[in-house]
Every structure is written in structure tokens, then in C-alpha cells.
Amino acid sequence: MADTIAVLERARTAYRSGDWDAARDDFATARRDHAVTGDDVRALAACEWWLGRQEACLDHLESAFRMLSGDGDDMGAAETALVIALVRLTRAELTVGTAWARRAHRMLADLPDGRAHAYDVYLTASMDLDGTGSLWPADSVSRMQELAATLRSPAVSALSAVVTGMHDIRAGRTAEGFAQLDEAMLCVVSDELEPEWAGDVLCTTIHVCHELADFRRMSDWTRAAEAWCAARGNDVVYAGVCRVHRLELQSVSGEWDAAESALQRACDDLGSDHPWVAGEGWYQVGEIRRLRGDAAGAREAYGRARSAGIDPVPGEALLVRAEGDAARAAAMITASLEQRDRMGRARLLRPGVEIALAVGRPDWARQLVDELEADAGDFGSEGFQAWAAHAAGMVLVHEGDAGAAIGRLHAALDLFRRLRQPWEQANVLSWLASAHELQGEAALAAELREQAQDLFVRLGAPPVVVHGAAVPGAATGPLTARESEIVELVARGRSNREIAAELFISEKTVSRHLANVYLKLDVGSRTAAAAWWHDAGRRAT
């Protein structure tokens, strides 16, 4: 017995020092000798959690719950039930996780306020477990602030800061909200929260940075989180989560070769324990492949994102549009817009503008621009501001207002350069070239298109083709806007099949338009029509 007590004390010491392997082995030994308490088994579960062994963690948590309940420790049992709920919910086991959360809620109703009540409010607010359809609601903020004032516990204060911060951010008070989240993250990295809750706060904060396209803050907190994980061992479960977030940032900055293969490995590793994070990673893989012109690969990655619970729109809708089915892309983006809250909609609005223009609905495009500009102003996000400026520029190009378009597109270009996003820079440069063509500035347009091409080549991506823009009158001559658009693509070396795909029309329609062009221009070949286009552009300058 003396030896067992010594092993148990050694396990508790190892646990306090963060030596998860040693603590787990000694707790397991003491448990076989029936010398452990419910709290010891709870600590054993935490060791398994730190080491990324989620199934073992859940087994020990449920054993701890039974032991604590049997010993009459209702508060300890309720806290354990909430941790089981958290782990189950993050694994996307929604039915079982919700059942555990409700069990804990019923137990807490008869207990005086304690730390578990704060965990209960936090979980309900973050997962919408009460079915109100509202994340981080105002009544959760007031309840958490009441608990923080009463209990004066660092852990409760940290969770209160998260709930308050997320509520403020979703209400458009971004600066105030991030001040609260930054305070909560300091509690995480200084070990004032239990590990499972600390990990959830970490993910929540980094995820909202991603939602708001606040890539600088996301990068800062990802580095801090990686340091937090590294201090606790290479096998810590959240090391993989941090790796996905870092690779998302790497992807946005154009490091596609390294990011794609590493994301695939990380997502495979996280698939069972953190499916939503893995799903976000698969979505990013799909984006890399789509932008590189790998439609089949993109579709496969978007499918894996959907299987993990992540809606692969807007990327999948843009892929469908590029493949020629603009009407289906519009239906997809509309359905996703209807399912998102205000913050979630923001990421869909610029792709929605592009798709709205493709289906000939300029009023819808302008409506989406107005919404995105309002979001950019209210949320104060540089990412949103860049998207809004680009979206407005696209609409203005289609409306033929070249001067206004150039101003908005330059604003977008400056922001994307500041955010170090090379594909976005090349995309905007392509639209700027079209805007300058509208003004008859063919030489400047060619220079901008060449700059864009250099970036596309460096990334290994096909160039962006601006569809359906207004055509400068000097180059149009006797042609209709559609005929002039087709001649421009001919002049750029596109085949009839490629033109049909890019303009979402049939090859037969392309051939008919070209026959009319030949008659109007009195030419007999594609080469002659292309020469006319280039000559008209030179005359315009």
C-alpha cells in the first residue's frame, strides 16, 4: 500500500509540473490498485487530453464522473460532465455532447454558484445549446459578468472576457471585443484556465480573427499559441490545431507548395478529434487547388470540408461559376448567405458580387457591395476593407465608370499589398487593367496585366480573366458589347471552346457572334479580327 501511495503522490507531482506521460503512467498504476480518487481520474483524463488521446480521455472522464457522483461531489461531477460535453461537441458528436451539457445544467440548478456555472454559460453561449439561434447573446454576457464579480476566479474572469468580447465583436464593437479576447488569451498562456477550456478559448480567438480577416492578429495569437503548446510537449493536441491555422496564414501569403501538402497531413491527423478545424483546413486546400486551376482536386477537398461540417462556399460556388454554370453558382451563394449571420456573410459578399455580375444581376451586385462596405466600416477589418474596395471596383468596371473604378481598385491593391496577399494583388491588377482599357489607356493596361501575370506565374496560377466588363467605345466600333468582348478574347489567343467556358455561353453562340463580327468588320479570319482589335486599341491611346 505504501508503494501505491508513493506512486500516486508521484503522479500528482508530475501532473502539477506538466509531465503528462509520467503522470498518466503513475495515475494508471495507482488506479489499478484502486487507490485513486475521482479527482485523480479527472487528472488522468487531462493527461490523455494533453497527449492527444481523446478516446482514452473520454473514457477516464466518464469514470471520474461516476466516482465523483458516487462520492456526493455534485459540483465536481457537474464540472466533469461539462468537460465531457465540451470534448464531445468539439469532436462534432452533437447529440451526445448536448445530452451531457443538459445533464450538467440540471445538476447545477440545485447548486450554489461556482466555477462550473461559468463553464455552463460559456458552453451554451458558444454552441447555442439553448436553441435560440444566437451565439454569444447579451444575457450570457450579464450572467458571466455577475459570476466573475461574485467568484473572483481568474478562470471565470477569463471566460467572462471571451463571452463579452465575442458579443461585442458580433455587435460591431470590434476594438472593445478584441481587447476582451486579448485579456482572455493572456489568461490562457499564463495557465489560469483548465486545459480543455483554455484550448477552446485559444481556438475561439484565432477563429474569430480568421472570420474577420484580421490576419495580423491571427498571426500574433497563432505564434503565442504555438509557444504555449511547445512548452507542454510535442504531442499536445492543440499543436495540430495551431499548425492548421499557421498553414492557413501561409496559404494566404502565397506559400502554396508547402502549405498544401502540410495541410493535408495536419487535417488527416485532426479529422476525428477536431473535425471542424480539419474541415477549415480542407477548405483551404480546396482554395489553393481552385486558384491553381485544379478543378478536380478542389472539388475533392471541398467535399472533405463538407464531410467535416464546413460549408465549402464561397470557394465551391466560384469553382462552379468558372466551369460555366453561373446560375447554379448564384443559387449556391444565395443559399449560404441565408444560413450565415452577419459576420459569416461578409466572407461571401465579394464572391457574391462576382457571381451576380456573371448572371447579369447588377442590382444584386450593388446591394452586396453596400452590405460589405457597411461591414468594413462597422467591424474595422482591413481584410473586409480590401474586399469591399475590390468588390466596388468590379461593379464600377461593369458599369463603365472607369475613373471611380480605378480609385477603388487602387485602394484594394494597397490593402492587399499591406496584408501580403500576392494572389489578391494579381487579381486586382487584372481588374485595374480592364478599368484602364475602359479609359482607352491600352499601354498602361498592358503593363498592369504584365505585372499581374508575373505574380500568377510565380504562384503557379492561371490568370484572372475579367468577364463582361464594359468595352471602351473606341475599340468597340460597329460591334455590340458582347461581340467586342469575344473579339478581345480572340485577340488574347482564346479558342472558341475557351471563350464559351469563360463567358458561360455555347460554342455555337461564339461561332455565330464571330460570323457577325467578320461581316461587320469585313474580314475573313480570326487573325484579321484580332488585328482590328489591337489596332483599335492603339488608336484609342
Buried (B, 14 or more C-beta within 10 A) or exposed (E): EEEBEEBBEBBBEBBEEBBBEBBBBBBBBBBEEEBBBBBBBBBBBBBBBBBBBBEBBBBBBBBBBBBBBEEEBBBBBBBBBBBBBBBBBBBBBEEBBBBBBBBBBEBBEEEEBBBBBBBBBBBBBBBEBBEEEBBBBEEBBBBBBBBBEBBEBBBBBBBBBBBBBBBBBBBBBBEBBBBBBBBBBEBBBEBBBBBBBBBBBBBBBBBBBBBBBBBBBBBBBBEBBBEBBEEBBEBBBBBBBBBBBBBBBBBBBBBBEEBBEBBBEBBEBBBEBBBBBBBBBBBBBBBBBBBBEBBEBBBBBBBBBBBBEBBBBBBBBBBBBBBBBBBBBBBBBBEBBEEBEBBBBBBBBBBBBBBBBBBEBBEBBBBBBBBBBBBBEBBBBBBBBBBBBBBBBBBBBBBBBBEBBBBBBBBBBBBBBEBBBBBBBBBBBBBBBBBBBBBBBBEBBBBBBEBBBEBBEEBEBEBBBBBBBBBBEBBBBEBBEBBBBBBBBBBBEBEBEBBBBBBBBEBEBBEEBBEBBBEBBEBEEBEEBBBBBEEBBEEBE
